Structure formats: structure tokens, C-alpha cells
């Protein structure tokens, strides 16, 4: 009888730890995604975008 209770207790501990690590993993992934998007330079670049040109000789890319 004691063995049945012990197995049940360990299953409960495993379930709690599994849920805990799921929350940690999810929050870490969300925080990392937000950091990547918020550090994008295009969010903070307030310059007027350059107009594209259809002429062959006048390009806007400078290499």
C-alpha cells in the first residue's frame, strides 16, 4: 500500500515540475521574441524612406 502512495506522490511532483518548467520555457520564448522585435533598428529609424526609381541608371542602392 505504501508503494502505491509513493508512486502517486512522485507522479504529482513530476506533474508540478513539468508545469513549472513549461511556464519558464514559455515565458523565456516570449521574452526572447519580444526582445528581438523591439531591438529591430527599423522601429527606431524615423528617417523618410528613399523613393524607388524605375530608371535603369538611377538606383537607390549604394554598394
N, CA, C and O atoms as a Tinker XYZ file with bonds, in Angstrom:
   252  protein
     1  N      0.822000   -1.198000    0.000000    73     2
     2  CA     0.000000    0.000000    0.000000    64     1     3
     3  C      0.863000    1.257000    0.000000    63     2     4     5
     4  O      0.547000    2.249000   -0.656000    81     3
     5  N      1.975000    1.189000    0.762000    73     3     6
     6  CA     2.862000    2.346000    0.846000    64     5     7
     7  C      3.466000    2.670000   -0.518000    63     6     8     9
     8  O      3.630000    3.840000   -0.865000    81     7
     9  N      3.793000    1.648000   -1.281000    73     7    10
    10  CA     4.400000    1.847000   -2.594000    64     9    11
    11  C      3.439000    2.556000   -3.547000    63    10    12    13
    12  O      3.875000    3.372000   -4.360000    81    11
    13  N      2.174000    2.267000   -3.466000    73    11    14
    14  CA     1.177000    2.908000   -4.329000    64    13    15
    15  C      1.097000    4.403000   -4.025000    63    14    16    17
    16  O      1.031000    5.224000   -4.940000    81    15
    17  N      1.102000    4.754000   -2.730000    73    15    18
    18  CA     1.052000    6.174000   -2.350000    64    17    19
    19  C      2.325000    6.901000   -2.782000    63    18    20    21
    20  O      2.278000    8.057000   -3.202000    81    19
    21  N      3.451000    6.216000   -2.676000    73    19    22
    22  CA     4.716000    6.846000   -3.060000    64    21    23
    23  C      4.764000    7.104000   -4.567000    63    22    24    25
    24  O      5.208000    8.167000   -5.003000    81    23
    25  N      4.318000    6.157000   -5.344000    73    23    26
    26  CA     4.281000    6.328000   -6.802000    64    25    27
    27  C      3.339000    7.465000   -7.166000    63    26    28    29
    28  O      3.645000    8.269000   -8.047000    81    27
    29  N      2.205000    7.537000   -6.500000    73    27    30
    30  CA     1.249000    8.606000   -6.768000    64    29    31
    31  C      1.820000    9.975000   -6.407000    63    30    32    33
    32  O      1.619000   10.952000   -7.129000    81    31
    33  N      2.528000   10.035000   -5.289000    73    31    34
    34  CA     3.149000   11.302000   -4.887000    64    33    35
    35  C      4.212000   11.745000   -5.885000    63    34    36    37
    36  O      4.297000   12.925000   -6.226000    81    35
    37  N      5.023000   10.796000   -6.353000    73    35    38
    38  CA     6.057000   11.158000   -7.316000    64    37    39
    39  C      5.455000   11.588000   -8.652000    63    38    40    41
    40  O      6.000000   12.463000   -9.325000    81    39
    41  N      4.354000   10.988000   -9.031000    73    39    42
    42  CA     3.674000   11.418000  -10.259000    64    41    43
    43  C      3.153000   12.843000  -10.114000    63    42    44    45
    44  O      3.205000   13.629000  -11.059000    81    43
    45  N      2.653000   13.169000   -8.934000    73    43    46
    46  CA     2.172000   14.528000   -8.694000    64    45    47
    47  C      3.328000   15.525000   -8.721000    63    46    48    49
    48  O      3.202000   16.604000   -9.300000    81    47
    49  N      4.460000   15.169000   -8.095000    73    47    50
    50  CA     5.638000   16.041000   -8.111000    64    49    51
    51  C      6.125000   16.240000   -9.544000    63    50    52    53
    52  O      6.489000   17.351000   -9.930000    81    51
    53  N      6.132000   15.166000  -10.330000    73    51    54
    54  CA     6.558000   15.278000  -11.728000    64    53    55
    55  C      5.622000   16.180000  -12.518000    63    54    56    57
    56  O      6.074000   16.954000  -13.362000    81    55
    57  N      4.324000   16.089000  -12.254000    73    55    58
    58  CA     3.359000   16.930000  -12.953000    64    57    59
    59  C      3.554000   18.404000  -12.587000    63    58    60    61
    60  O      3.483000   19.274000  -13.455000    81    59
    61  N      3.800000   18.683000  -11.307000    73    59    62
    62  CA     4.016000   20.066000  -10.871000    64    61    63
    63  C      5.288000   20.629000  -11.486000    63    62    64    65
    64  O      5.289000   21.758000  -11.978000    81    63
    65  N      6.370000   19.860000  -11.463000    73    63    66
    66  CA     7.626000   20.332000  -12.056000    64    65    67
    67  C      7.497000   20.509000  -13.567000    63    66    68    69
    68  O      8.040000   21.456000  -14.135000    81    67
    69  N      6.781000   19.602000  -14.210000    73    67    70
    70  CA     6.570000   19.723000  -15.650000    64    69    71
    71  C      5.827000   21.010000  -15.984000    63    70    72    73
    72  O      6.196000   21.714000  -16.923000    81    71
    73  N      4.795000   21.318000  -15.230000    73    71    74
    74  CA     4.038000   22.550000  -15.449000    64    73    75
    75  C      4.906000   23.776000  -15.172000    63    74    76    77
    76  O      4.838000   24.765000  -15.903000    81    75
    77  N      5.718000   23.714000  -14.124000    73    75    78
    78  CA     6.608000   24.816000  -13.766000    64    77    79
    79  C      7.603000   25.102000  -14.888000    63    78    80    81
    80  O      7.788000   26.254000  -15.282000    81    79
    81  N      8.240000   24.049000  -15.400000    73    79    82
    82  CA     9.211000   24.242000  -16.477000    64    81    83
    83  C      8.536000   24.660000  -17.779000    63    82    84    85
    84  O      9.152000   25.350000  -18.592000    81    83
    85  N      7.293000   24.259000  -17.994000    73    83    86
    86  CA     6.551000   24.730000  -19.162000    64    85    87
    87  C      6.349000   26.239000  -19.087000    63    86    88    89
    88  O      6.514000   26.939000  -20.085000    81    87
    89  N      5.989000   26.744000  -17.902000    73    87    90
    90  CA     5.812000   28.188000  -17.734000    64    89    91
    91  C      7.129000   28.931000  -17.918000    63    90    92    93
    92  O      7.155000   29.996000  -18.535000    81    91
    93  N      8.212000   28.388000  -17.397000    73    91    94
    94  CA     9.520000   29.031000  -17.576000    64    93    95
    95  C      9.903000   29.055000  -19.054000    63    94    96    97
    96  O     10.347000   30.087000  -19.558000    81    95
    97  N      9.736000   27.938000  -19.750000    73    95    98
    98  CA    10.084000   27.862000  -21.166000    64    97    99
    99  C      9.245000   28.830000  -21.990000    63    98   100   101
   100  O      9.774000   29.532000  -22.851000    81    99
   101  N      7.937000   28.872000  -21.732000    73    99   102
   102  CA     7.048000   29.753000  -22.487000    64   101   103
   103  C      7.385000   31.215000  -22.249000    63   102   104   105
   104  O      7.431000   32.002000  -23.195000    81   103
   105  N      7.621000   31.587000  -21.000000    73   103   106
   106  CA     7.944000   32.989000  -20.719000    64   105   107
   107  C      9.301000   33.371000  -21.296000    63   106   108   109
   108  O      9.473000   34.503000  -21.749000    81   107
   109  N     10.266000   32.457000  -21.291000    73   107   110
   110  CA    11.571000   32.745000  -21.891000    64   109   111
   111  C     11.451000   32.926000  -23.401000    63   110   112   113
   112  O     12.063000   33.833000  -23.965000    81   111
   113  N     10.677000   32.082000  -24.052000    73   111   114
   114  CA    10.483000   32.222000  -25.506000    64   113   115
   115  C      9.777000   33.526000  -25.847000    63   114   116   117
   116  O     10.161000   34.206000  -26.799000    81   115
   117  N      8.760000   33.880000  -25.092000    73   115   118
   118  CA     8.050000   35.134000  -25.354000    64   117   119
   119  C      8.941000   36.347000  -25.099000    63   118   120   121
   120  O      8.926000   37.302000  -25.876000    81   119
   121  N      9.714000   36.315000  -24.020000    73   119   122
   122  CA    10.611000   37.434000  -23.725000    64   121   123
   123  C     11.687000   37.560000  -24.799000    63   122   124   125
   124  O     12.017000   38.672000  -25.212000    81   123
   125  N     12.232000   36.448000  -25.250000    73   123   126
   126  CA    13.235000   36.489000  -26.311000    64   125   127
   127  C     12.675000   37.023000  -27.616000    63   126   128   129
   128  O     13.330000   37.807000  -28.303000    81   127
   129  N     11.470000   36.604000  -27.958000    73   127   130
   130  CA    10.831000   37.099000  -29.177000    64   129   131
   131  C     10.564000   38.592000  -29.090000    63   130   132   133
   132  O     10.806000   39.324000  -30.050000    81   131
   133  N     10.069000   39.048000  -27.951000    73   131   134
   134  CA     9.832000   40.485000  -27.772000    64   133   135
   135  C     11.130000   41.275000  -27.847000    63   134   136   137
   136  O     11.162000   42.352000  -28.441000    81   135
   137  N     12.193000   40.760000  -27.258000    73   135   138
   138  CA    13.482000   41.460000  -27.317000    64   137   139
   139  C     13.984000   41.563000  -28.751000    63   138   140   141
   140  O     14.488000   42.609000  -29.161000    81   139
   141  N     13.850000   40.496000  -29.501000    73   139   142
   142  CA    14.304000   40.525000  -30.892000    64   141   143
   143  C     13.513000   41.555000  -31.689000    63   142   144   145
   144  O     14.092000   42.322000  -32.457000    81   143
   145  N     12.197000   41.577000  -31.514000    73   143   146
   146  CA    11.379000   42.532000  -32.260000    64   145   147
   147  C     11.600000   43.963000  -31.790000    63   146   148   149
   148  O     11.588000   44.879000  -32.612000    81   147
   149  N     11.798000   44.179000  -30.507000    73   147   150
   150  CA    11.956000   45.542000  -30.001000    64   149   151
   151  C     13.336000   46.124000  -30.294000    63   150   152   153
   152  O     13.496000   47.344000  -30.319000    81   151
   153  N     14.333000   45.270000  -30.515000    73   151   154
   154  CA    15.658000   45.772000  -30.856000    64   153   155
   155  C     15.853000   45.938000  -32.360000    63   154   156   157
   156  O     16.961000   46.240000  -32.803000    81   155
   157  N     14.811000   45.749000  -33.144000    73   155   158
   158  CA    14.912000   45.925000  -34.591000    64   157   159
   159  C     15.168000   47.395000  -34.901000    63   158   160   161
   160  O     14.421000   48.257000  -34.438000    81   159
   161  N     16.208000   47.699000  -35.675000    73   159   162
   162  CA    16.540000   49.099000  -35.938000    64   161   163
   163  C     15.465000   49.831000  -36.736000    63   162   164   165
   164  O     15.373000   51.056000  -36.658000    81   163
   165  N     14.663000   49.114000  -37.490000    73   163   166
   166  CA    13.646000   49.789000  -38.297000    64   165   167
   167  C     12.541000   50.401000  -37.440000    63   166   168   169
   168  O     11.821000   51.282000  -37.910000    81   167
   169  N     12.393000   49.961000  -36.211000    73   167   170
   170  CA    11.383000   50.551000  -35.329000    64   169   171
   171  C     11.758000   51.960000  -34.884000    63   170   172   173
   172  O     10.887000   52.793000  -34.632000    81   171
   173  N     13.055000   52.217000  -34.790000    73   171   174
   174  CA    13.517000   53.492000  -34.251000    64   173   175
   175  C     14.123000   54.401000  -35.314000    63   174   176   177
   176  O     14.685000   55.446000  -34.989000    81   175
   177  N     14.015000   54.013000  -36.574000    73   175   178
   178  CA    14.548000   54.814000  -37.671000    64   177   179
   179  C     13.424000   55.707000  -38.191000    63   178   180   181
   180  O     12.524000   55.236000  -38.887000    81   179
   181  N     13.477000   56.978000  -37.857000    73   179   182
   182  CA    12.395000   57.896000  -38.215000    64   181   183
   183  C     12.707000   58.715000  -39.471000    63   182   184   185
   184  O     12.040000   59.709000  -39.755000    81   183
   185  N     13.719000   58.287000  -40.209000    73   183   186
   186  CA    14.030000   58.987000  -41.451000    64   185   187
   187  C     12.984000   58.675000  -42.506000    63   186   188   189
   188  O     12.323000   57.638000  -42.456000    81   187
   189  N     12.843000   59.576000  -43.450000    73   187   190
   190  CA    11.907000   59.376000  -44.557000    64   189   191
   191  C     12.498000   58.327000  -45.490000    63   190   192   193
   192  O     13.666000   58.437000  -45.861000    81   191
   193  N     11.729000   57.316000  -45.879000    73   191   194
   194  CA    12.266000   56.288000  -46.766000    64   193   195
   195  C     12.599000   56.854000  -48.142000    63   194   196   197
   196  O     11.940000   57.772000  -48.629000    81   195
   197  N     13.637000   56.287000  -48.759000    73   195   198
   198  CA    14.041000   56.733000  -50.085000    64   197   199
   199  C     13.052000   56.202000  -51.110000    63   198   200   201
   200  O     12.564000   55.077000  -50.997000    81   199
   201  N     12.766000   57.018000  -52.102000    73   199   202
   202  CA    11.840000   56.623000  -53.158000    64   201   203
   203  C     12.564000   55.728000  -54.152000    63   202   204   205
   204  O     13.720000   55.979000  -54.491000    81   203
   205  N     11.902000   54.706000  -54.611000    73   203   206
   206  CA    12.468000   53.841000  -55.637000    64   205   207
   207  C     12.348000   54.503000  -56.999000    63   206   208   209
   208  O     11.472000   55.340000  -57.214000    81   207
   209  N     13.216000   54.133000  -57.904000    73   207   210
   210  CA    13.193000   54.715000  -59.232000    64   209   211
   211  C     13.074000   53.601000  -60.262000    63   210   212   213
   212  O     13.633000   52.517000  -60.090000    81   211
   213  N     12.343000   53.878000  -61.330000    73   211   214
   214  CA    12.189000   52.898000  -62.394000    64   213   215
   215  C     13.256000   53.047000  -63.468000    63   214   216   217
   216  O     13.350000   52.199000  -64.355000    81   215
   217  N     14.052000   54.090000  -63.412000    73   215   218
   218  CA    15.098000   54.289000  -64.406000    64   217   219
   219  C     16.259000   53.347000  -64.111000    63   218   220   221
   220  O     16.565000   53.058000  -62.954000    81   219
   221  N     16.900000   52.873000  -65.182000    73   219   222
   222  CA    17.998000   51.921000  -65.010000    64   221   223
   223  C     19.226000   52.608000  -64.425000    63   222   224   225
   224  O     19.899000   52.027000  -63.573000    81   223
   225  N     19.531000   53.805000  -64.849000    73   223   226
   226  CA    20.744000   54.477000  -64.403000    64   225   227
   227  C     20.642000   55.070000  -63.010000    63   226   228   229
   228  O     21.675000   55.331000  -62.394000    81   227
   229  N     19.470000   55.290000  -62.497000    73   227   230
   230  CA    19.304000   55.938000  -61.203000    64   229   231
   231  C     18.823000   54.895000  -60.184000    63   230   232   233
   232  O     17.632000   54.596000  -60.111000    81   231
   233  N     19.746000   54.355000  -59.412000    73   231   234
   234  CA    19.366000   53.355000  -58.407000    64   233   235
   235  C     19.541000   53.938000  -57.018000    63   234   236   237
   236  O     20.295000   54.892000  -56.826000    81   235
   237  N     18.857000   53.374000  -56.071000    73   235   238
   238  CA    18.952000   53.886000  -54.705000    64   237   239
   239  C     19.886000   53.054000  -53.839000    63   238   240   241
   240  O     20.185000   53.452000  -52.714000    81   239
   241  N     20.353000   51.915000  -54.329000    73   239   242
   242  CA    21.281000   51.089000  -53.557000    64   241   243
   243  C     22.706000   51.551000  -53.803000    63   242   244   245
   244  O     23.111000   51.770000  -54.945000    81   243
   245  N     23.449000   51.694000  -52.742000    73   243   246
   246  CA    24.862000   52.056000  -52.849000    64   245   247
   247  C     25.661000   50.915000  -52.238000    63   246   248   249
   248  O     25.486000   50.583000  -51.066000    81   247
   249  N     26.534000   50.318000  -53.034000    73   247   250
   250  CA    27.336000   49.191000  -52.552000    64   249   251
   251  C     28.702000   49.640000  -52.160000    63   250   252
   252  O     29.520000   48.827000  -51.730000    81   251
